């Protein structure tokens, strides 16, 4: 188990910011879903507006990160094309 922890630390140090954000977002959504299930079991209902809002914001965040990533890749491809022309 200690090896896995070491591998995760090495990955975390070398990972980019978007990768870190995605890992944190995934962990948050897993915990949020588990808590909402527990609330539903205990109370018989869940706060639907909160659930829709959280998943909407997380989806929007992932969409913005995808847009940023694709823009970076397009700019890199343009730069490489210009270098190849020269």
JOGIDA-V775062 format. One record per residue. N is the residue number from 1. RES is the residue in three letters. PSI is psi in whole degrees, 0 to 359 (NA if undefined). OMEGA is omega in radians with two decimals (NA if undefined). D_FIRST is the distance of its C-alpha to the first C-alpha in whole Angstrom. Layout:
# JOGIDA-V775062
n: {N N}
res: {RES RES}
psi: {PSI PSI}
omega: {OMEGA OMEGA}
d_first: {D_FIRST D_FIRST}
This chain:
# JOGIDA-V775062
n: {1 2 3 4 5 6 7 8 9 10 11 12 13 14 15 16 17 18 19 20 21 22 23 24 25 26 27 28 29 30 31 32 33 34 35 36 37 38 39 40 41 42 43 44 45 46 47 48 49 50 51 52 53 54 55 56 57 58 59 60 61 62 63 64 65 66 67 68 69 70 71 72 73 74 75 76 77 78 79 80 81 82 83 84 85 86}
res: {UNK UNK UNK UNK UNK UNK UNK UNK UNK UNK UNK UNK UNK UNK UNK UNK UNK UNK UNK UNK UNK UNK UNK UNK UNK UNK UNK UNK UNK UNK UNK UNK UNK UNK UNK UNK UNK UNK UNK UNK UNK UNK UNK UNK UNK UNK UNK UNK UNK UNK UNK UNK UNK UNK UNK UNK UNK UNK UNK UNK UNK UNK UNK UNK UNK UNK UNK UNK UNK UNK UNK UNK UNK UNK UNK UNK UNK UNK UNK UNK UNK UNK UNK UNK UNK UNK}
psi: {326 327 318 318 319 321 319 318 316 317 317 321 324 348 152 170 321 321 319 317 317 321 314 320 319 316 316 314 324 314 316 315 317 319 320 324 317 319 319 319 318 315 340 357 166 157 91 320 319 316 313 319 315 313 329 315 317 320 321 319 316 323 317 319 323 320 317 316 315 325 319 317 320 317 322 319 319 317 316 321 317 320 322 328 327 NA}
omega: {3.13 3.13 3.13 3.14 3.11 3.11 3.12 3.13 3.12 3.12 -3.09 3.13 -3.08 -3.08 3.07 -3.10 3.14 3.10 3.11 3.13 -3.14 3.10 3.12 3.13 3.12 3.12 3.12 -3.11 3.07 3.12 3.14 3.13 3.12 3.12 3.13 3.07 3.11 3.10 3.14 3.12 -3.08 -3.01 -3.11 3.11 3.13 3.08 -3.04 -3.13 3.11 -3.12 -3.14 -3.13 -3.11 -3.13 3.07 3.12 3.13 3.08 3.09 3.11 3.12 3.09 3.12 3.12 3.07 3.11 3.11 -3.13 -3.13 3.10 3.10 -3.14 3.11 3.12 3.11 3.11 3.09 3.14 3.13 3.11 3.13 3.12 3.13 3.11 -3.12 NA}
d_first: {0 4 5 5 7 9 10 11 13 15 16 17 19 20 21 24 26 26 23 21 24 23 20 21 24 22 19 23 24 22 22 26 26 25 27 30 29 29 32 34 33 34 37 38 38 36 38 38 39 36 34 37 37 33 32 35 34 31 33 35 32 31 34 35 32 33 37 36 33 36 39 37 37 40 41 39 41 44 44 43 46 48 47 47 51 52}
